[in-house]
């Protein structure tokens, strides 16, 4: 059963007509400063968060900085686990090091799964330990409908949240860490010559938009937490389970625009919200709707029917709440190999091991270069020799083996320890 508060079904009907299809999932609009709820639909329904997970990843990282475990300049190391993550990803090789500062920027803008995994392991030592921190913070914040098993948000049946919980998390990020607000409003990144735009299309296209995060997987649908500030008033819209990028953008923008058009009514707050009845314990899975031919065909048919009905009734084309971008994106540079802050114990040990392996490889390369300078091709092994033959010119006697020490008597008896 779908439940509405405040603005009611009329608002969603307008939004649905605007985007061309009805909303599939929960929605929430609230005042960020007071916590007062303006609009709410199924706020306690479980849903897969997709990359909205990275808001919790950032929150746990900020907490680690706050208690002195690391700094924003501490190293985040890309692990073997990280490089195996599917896209979206940066694709850095194992052992790549970047600052926590740049890592957070990357997961907020690029939504890179490999970097989210790297943050989790660099903060807590393992993904499991990081997930324990995520769940502990959720419990502390009163996020009663959430469970976390990874730092990136790739699908797992046991990783779920609710619109109301995401509202609490967003509030905590803004209230506890106002100094980090800029991470959520970055228009794009530059990495060398690469330009990485933010997936949050409200930034730069909706008046006052200043964050926060997008997310998408087939089971989750298209998710968005979007904030905007006008005349000192900040509102946050949570849209989960939309059926397209356009629909999540227009729904969030429409909710925010209508919220700004009226004063926040006193009354129910996020903290005071209680479930109205029993919500399903199992999260909705949108895979069949979004990622199968039958589901896609049904969505397109629905859009055509809505458009035909609008034309039949003589209704104008719906206006968008988003405007065209007027200026190029303001890009923030990120880089690798610049970490100067203290490393967590696990990462310090791995970086020390990486340094030893790097030194060994460098020594081997110098050895090869010396051989080339002496006129030998290091890629062609020297011929083997019998114990009764003189050592070849240029060979290292220490590498000959025990057979050379046996002398001619051992050779004559046929005894040898040289591996053939």
C-alpha positions as CSV (number, residue, x, y, z in Angstrom):
1,X,0.0,0.0,0.0
2,X,1.4,3.4,-1.0
3,X,1.1,6.2,1.5
4,X,1.3,10.0,1.1
5,X,1.8,12.9,3.4
6,X,1.3,16.6,2.9
7,X,1.4,17.5,-0.8
8,X,-0.6,14.4,-1.6
9,X,-1.4,12.5,-4.8
10,X,-2.0,15.6,-6.9
11,X,1.7,16.5,-6.7
12,X,2.8,13.1,-7.8
13,X,0.3,13.1,-10.6
14,X,1.8,16.3,-11.9
15,X,5.3,14.9,-11.6
16,X,4.2,11.6,-13.3
17,X,2.7,13.5,-16.2
18,X,5.9,15.5,-16.5
19,X,8.3,12.5,-16.6
20,X,6.0,10.3,-18.8
21,X,5.6,7.4,-16.4
22,X,4.5,6.9,-12.8
23,X,7.1,6.7,-10.1
24,X,8.0,3.2,-9.0
25,X,9.5,3.8,-5.6
26,X,9.5,5.8,-2.4
27,X,10.0,9.6,-2.2
28,X,10.7,12.1,0.5
29,X,11.0,15.9,0.7
30,X,12.1,17.6,3.9
31,X,13.6,20.8,5.3
32,X,17.3,20.1,6.0
33,X,17.6,22.6,8.8
34,X,14.5,21.7,10.8
35,X,14.0,18.1,9.7
36,X,10.3,18.8,9.0
37,X,8.8,16.6,6.4
38,X,7.0,18.3,3.5
39,X,6.2,15.3,1.4
40,X,6.6,11.6,1.9
41,X,5.6,8.4,0.1
42,X,6.5,5.0,1.5
43,X,9.4,6.4,3.5
44,X,9.9,3.1,5.4
45,X,9.7,0.7,2.4
46,X,13.0,-1.2,2.0
47,X,14.8,-0.5,-1.2
48,X,18.2,-1.2,-2.7
49,X,20.3,2.0,-2.4
50,X,22.8,1.4,-5.3
51,X,25.4,4.1,-5.2
52,X,23.6,6.2,-2.7
53,X,25.6,3.8,-0.5
54,X,28.5,6.0,-1.1
55,X,26.9,8.7,1.1
56,X,27.3,6.3,4.0
57,X,30.9,5.4,2.9
58,X,31.8,9.1,3.0
59,X,30.1,9.5,6.4
60,X,32.1,6.7,7.9
61,X,35.3,8.1,6.4
62,X,34.6,11.5,7.8
63,X,34.1,10.0,11.2
64,X,37.5,8.2,10.9
65,X,39.0,11.6,10.2
66,X,37.2,13.2,13.1
67,X,38.5,10.7,15.7
68,X,42.0,11.0,14.4
69,X,42.5,7.6,12.7
70,X,43.5,9.4,9.5
71,X,43.4,12.7,7.7
72,X,42.1,13.8,4.3
73,X,45.7,13.5,3.1
74,X,46.1,9.9,4.3
75,X,46.7,7.3,1.6
76,X,43.9,5.2,0.1
77,X,45.5,2.1,-1.6
78,X,43.9,0.3,-4.5
79,X,43.8,-3.4,-3.7
80,X,43.3,-6.6,-5.7
81,X,39.7,-6.7,-4.5
82,X,39.2,-3.2,-5.8
83,X,40.5,-3.7,-9.3
84,X,38.0,-6.6,-9.7
85,X,35.0,-4.4,-9.1
86,X,32.8,-3.8,-12.1
87,X,32.2,-0.3,-13.5
88,X,31.7,2.4,-12.8
89,X,35.4,2.5,-11.9
90,X,38.7,4.4,-12.4
91,X,40.6,1.4,-13.4
92,X,43.8,2.1,-11.5
93,X,46.2,-0.8,-11.1
94,X,46.9,-2.6,-7.8
95,X,49.0,-0.6,-5.4
96,X,47.9,2.8,-6.8
97,X,47.8,5.4,-4.0
98,X,45.6,8.5,-3.8
99,X,44.5,10.8,-0.9
100,X,41.3,10.2,1.0
101,X,40.4,13.7,-0.2
102,X,40.6,12.8,-3.9
103,X,39.1,9.3,-3.3
104,X,35.9,10.9,-1.8
105,X,35.7,13.4,-4.6
106,X,35.9,10.5,-7.1
107,X,33.1,8.4,-5.4
108,X,30.9,11.4,-5.2
109,X,31.3,12.4,-8.9
110,X,32.4,9.3,-10.8
111,X,30.7,6.9,-8.4
112,X,33.7,4.6,-8.9
113,X,33.2,1.3,-7.3
114,X,36.9,0.4,-7.2
115,X,37.7,3.6,-5.2
116,X,34.8,3.0,-2.8
117,X,36.2,-0.5,-2.1
118,X,39.6,1.0,-1.6
119,X,38.3,3.6,0.9
120,X,36.6,0.9,2.9
121,X,39.7,-1.3,3.1
122,X,42.0,1.7,3.8
123,X,39.8,2.9,6.6
124,X,38.9,-0.3,8.3
125,X,41.3,-2.9,6.9
126,X,38.6,-5.0,5.1
127,X,35.2,-4.6,3.5
128,X,33.7,-6.7,6.3
129,X,35.1,-4.5,9.0
130,X,34.0,-1.4,7.1
131,X,30.5,-2.7,6.7
132,X,30.4,-3.2,10.5
133,X,31.2,0.5,10.9
134,X,28.5,1.4,8.4
135,X,26.0,-0.6,10.4
136,X,27.1,0.8,13.7
137,X,26.8,4.4,12.4
138,X,23.4,3.6,11.0
139,X,22.2,2.3,14.4
140,X,23.6,5.4,16.1
141,X,21.8,7.7,13.7
142,X,18.5,5.9,14.2
143,X,18.5,4.4,10.6
144,X,16.3,1.5,11.6
145,X,15.6,0.2,8.1
146,X,19.1,-0.1,6.7
147,X,21.7,-2.8,6.4
148,X,25.1,-2.6,4.7
149,X,27.5,-5.2,3.4
150,X,29.7,-3.2,1.1
151,X,31.0,0.3,0.5
152,X,30.1,0.7,-3.2
153,X,26.4,-0.2,-3.5
154,X,26.7,-2.9,-6.1
155,X,23.7,-5.2,-5.7
156,X,23.5,-7.5,-2.7
157,X,20.1,-8.8,-1.4
158,X,21.3,-8.0,2.2
159,X,22.1,-4.3,1.5
160,X,19.0,-2.1,1.7
161,X,17.8,1.1,3.1
162,X,14.7,3.4,3.2
163,X,13.9,6.9,2.1
164,X,13.6,8.0,5.7
165,X,16.9,6.5,6.6
166,X,18.6,8.3,3.7
167,X,17.0,11.5,5.0
168,X,18.6,10.9,8.4
169,X,22.0,10.2,6.8
170,X,21.8,13.3,4.7
171,X,20.9,15.4,7.8
172,X,23.9,13.9,9.7
173,X,26.3,14.7,6.9
174,X,25.1,18.3,6.7
175,X,24.9,18.9,10.5
176,X,28.1,17.0,11.6
177,X,30.3,17.9,8.7
178,X,29.3,21.2,7.2
179,X,33.0,21.8,6.3
180,X,32.7,19.0,3.8
181,X,29.6,20.2,1.9
182,X,31.7,21.0,-1.2
183,X,32.3,17.3,-1.9
184,X,28.6,16.9,-2.8
185,X,28.3,19.8,-5.2
186,X,31.3,19.2,-7.5
187,X,30.2,19.8,-11.1
188,X,33.0,17.6,-12.5
189,X,36.5,16.3,-12.1
190,X,39.6,16.5,-14.2
191,X,42.2,13.7,-14.1
192,X,45.0,14.6,-16.4
193,X,43.2,15.2,-19.7
194,X,40.2,13.2,-18.7
195,X,37.0,15.2,-17.8
196,X,34.6,13.4,-15.4
197,X,31.1,15.1,-15.2
198,X,28.9,14.7,-12.2
199,X,25.9,12.3,-12.7
200,X,23.7,14.6,-10.6
201,X,22.1,16.7,-13.4
202,X,20.3,19.1,-11.1
203,X,23.7,20.7,-10.3
204,X,24.0,23.6,-12.7
205,X,20.5,23.1,-14.1
206,X,18.2,23.7,-11.1
207,X,18.3,27.0,-9.2
208,X,20.1,26.6,-5.9
209,X,21.0,22.9,-6.4
210,X,24.0,22.0,-4.1
211,X,24.3,18.2,-3.9
212,X,24.1,15.2,-3.2
213,X,24.4,11.8,-4.9
214,X,22.9,9.5,-7.7
215,X,22.7,5.8,-7.9
216,X,21.6,3.1,-10.3
217,X,21.5,-0.7,-10.6
218,X,18.9,-2.9,-12.3
219,X,17.4,-4.1,-8.9
220,X,17.4,-0.6,-7.4
221,X,16.3,1.5,-10.3
222,X,17.3,5.1,-10.7
223,X,17.9,6.8,-7.3
224,X,18.8,10.4,-6.3
225,X,19.3,12.4,-3.2
226,X,19.2,16.1,-4.3
227,X,19.5,19.2,-2.1
228,X,19.0,22.8,-3.0
229,X,19.2,26.1,-1.1
230,X,17.2,29.3,-1.9
231,X,17.1,32.4,0.3
232,X,18.7,30.5,3.2
233,X,16.3,27.6,3.1
234,X,17.6,24.2,2.2
235,X,15.4,21.3,1.1
236,X,16.4,17.7,0.3
237,X,14.5,15.4,-2.0
238,X,15.0,11.6,-2.0
239,X,13.8,9.7,-5.0
240,X,14.2,6.0,-5.1
241,X,13.3,3.4,-7.8
242,X,12.6,5.8,-10.7
243,X,12.5,4.2,-14.1
244,X,15.0,6.5,-15.9
245,X,17.5,9.2,-15.4
246,X,15.1,11.8,-16.7
247,X,12.2,10.7,-14.4
248,X,14.4,10.8,-11.3
249,X,15.7,14.2,-12.2
250,X,12.3,15.7,-13.0
251,X,10.7,14.2,-10.0
252,X,13.3,15.5,-7.6
253,X,13.3,18.9,-9.3
254,X,9.6,19.1,-9.2
255,X,9.4,18.2,-5.5
256,X,12.0,20.8,-4.7
257,X,10.3,23.5,-6.7
258,X,7.0,22.9,-5.1
259,X,8.6,22.8,-1.7
260,X,10.2,26.2,-2.2
261,X,6.8,27.6,-3.4
262,X,5.3,27.1,0.0
263,X,6.5,27.5,3.6
264,X,7.5,24.5,5.6
265,X,4.5,23.6,7.8
266,X,5.3,22.8,11.4
267,X,4.7,19.3,12.5
268,X,6.2,15.9,11.7
269,X,10.0,15.6,11.6
270,X,12.2,12.9,10.2
271,X,13.1,11.7,13.7
272,X,9.5,11.5,14.7
273,X,8.3,9.6,11.7
274,X,6.8,6.2,12.4
275,X,5.7,3.4,10.0
276,X,2.1,3.6,9.1
277,X,1.2,-0.1,9.1
278,X,3.6,-3.0,8.1
279,X,6.0,-2.4,5.2
280,X,7.3,-5.5,3.3
281,X,10.5,-6.7,4.9
282,X,11.9,-7.7,1.5
283,X,13.2,-4.9,-0.8
284,X,11.6,-4.4,-4.1
285,X,13.7,-5.7,-7.1
286,X,13.2,-3.7,-10.3
287,X,15.4,-5.9,-12.5
288,X,12.5,-7.4,-14.5
289,X,11.0,-4.0,-15.0
290,X,14.2,-2.2,-16.1
291,X,16.6,-4.7,-17.5
292,X,14.5,-7.2,-19.5
293,X,13.0,-6.7,-23.0
294,X,9.5,-7.3,-21.7
295,X,9.9,-4.8,-18.9
296,X,11.4,-2.2,-21.2
297,X,8.7,-2.7,-23.8
298,X,6.0,-2.2,-21.1
299,X,7.6,1.0,-19.9
300,X,7.7,2.4,-23.4
301,X,4.1,1.4,-24.0
302,X,3.1,3.2,-20.8
303,X,4.9,6.3,-21.9
304,X,3.1,6.3,-25.3
305,X,-0.3,5.8,-23.7
306,X,0.3,8.8,-21.3
307,X,1.4,10.9,-24.2
308,X,-1.6,9.9,-26.3
309,X,-4.0,10.6,-23.5
310,X,-2.4,14.1,-23.0
311,X,-2.8,14.8,-26.7
312,X,-6.4,13.6,-26.7
313,X,-7.3,15.9,-23.8
314,X,-5.5,18.8,-25.5
315,X,-3.0,19.2,-22.7
316,X,0.3,21.0,-23.4
317,X,3.6,19.3,-23.3
318,X,4.8,19.4,-19.6
319,X,7.4,22.0,-18.8
320,X,10.7,20.8,-17.3
321,X,11.9,22.2,-14.0
322,X,15.5,21.9,-15.3
323,X,17.2,24.5,-17.5
324,X,20.0,24.1,-20.0
325,X,23.5,24.6,-18.5
326,X,24.6,28.1,-19.2
327,X,28.4,27.7,-18.6
328,X,31.0,25.0,-18.7
329,X,31.4,22.8,-15.7
330,X,33.7,24.0,-13.0
331,X,36.2,21.1,-12.8
332,X,38.1,20.1,-9.7
333,X,41.4,18.3,-10.3
334,X,42.3,14.9,-8.8
335,X,45.5,13.0,-8.9
336,X,47.3,9.9,-7.7
337,X,50.5,9.3,-5.7
338,X,50.3,12.5,-3.6
339,X,49.3,11.1,-0.2
340,X,51.3,12.6,2.7
341,X,49.1,12.0,5.7
342,X,49.3,9.1,8.2
343,X,48.2,5.7,7.0
344,X,46.1,3.3,9.0
345,X,48.1,0.3,10.3
346,X,46.8,-2.2,7.6
347,X,47.6,0.2,4.8
348,X,51.0,1.2,6.3
349,X,52.0,-2.5,6.2
350,X,50.8,-2.9,2.7
351,X,52.6,0.2,1.5
352,X,55.8,-1.1,3.2
353,X,55.5,-4.4,1.3
354,X,54.8,-2.5,-1.9
355,X,58.0,-0.5,-1.4
356,X,60.1,-3.7,-0.9
357,X,58.6,-5.2,-4.0
358,X,59.2,-2.1,-6.0
359,X,62.8,-1.9,-4.8
360,X,63.4,-5.6,-5.8
361,X,61.9,-4.9,-9.3
362,X,64.1,-1.8,-9.6
363,X,67.2,-3.9,-8.7
364,X,66.3,-6.6,-11.2
365,X,65.9,-3.9,-13.9
366,X,69.2,-2.4,-13.1
367,X,70.8,-5.9,-13.4
368,X,69.3,-6.3,-16.8
369,X,70.5,-2.9,-17.9
370,X,74.0,-3.7,-16.7
371,X,74.0,-6.9,-18.7
372,X,72.9,-5.1,-21.8
373,X,75.6,-2.5,-21.3
374,X,78.1,-5.4,-21.1
375,X,76.9,-6.8,-24.4
376,X,74.6,-9.5,-23.2
377,X,70.9,-9.9,-24.0
378,X,69.2,-10.5,-20.6
379,X,66.3,-12.1,-22.3
380,X,68.5,-14.9,-23.7
381,X,69.8,-17.3,-20.9
382,X,73.5,-18.2,-20.9
383,X,74.1,-21.8,-22.1
384,X,74.5,-24.5,-19.5
385,X,77.8,-26.1,-19.1
386,X,79.2,-29.4,-17.8
387,X,81.3,-29.5,-14.6
388,X,84.3,-30.5,-16.6
389,X,84.1,-27.5,-18.8
390,X,85.5,-24.0,-18.0
391,X,83.1,-21.4,-16.7
392,X,81.7,-19.3,-19.7
393,X,83.0,-15.8,-19.9
394,X,80.7,-13.4,-18.2
395,X,79.0,-16.0,-16.0
396,X,78.6,-15.3,-12.3
397,X,80.5,-18.2,-10.5
398,X,78.0,-17.9,-7.5
399,X,75.2,-19.0,-9.9
400,X,77.0,-22.1,-11.2
401,X,75.8,-24.4,-8.4
402,X,77.3,-27.2,-6.5
403,X,78.5,-29.1,-9.6
404,X,81.4,-26.6,-10.1
405,X,82.7,-27.4,-6.6
406,X,82.7,-31.1,-7.3
407,X,85.6,-31.0,-9.7
408,X,86.6,-33.4,-12.4
409,X,86.3,-36.5,-10.2
410,X,82.5,-35.9,-9.8
411,X,82.1,-35.2,-13.4
412,X,83.9,-38.4,-14.4
413,X,81.7,-40.5,-12.0
414,X,78.6,-39.0,-13.5
415,X,77.5,-37.4,-10.3
416,X,75.9,-33.9,-10.6
417,X,73.6,-31.6,-8.7
418,X,72.9,-29.2,-11.5
419,X,69.2,-29.1,-12.4
420,X,68.6,-30.0,-16.0
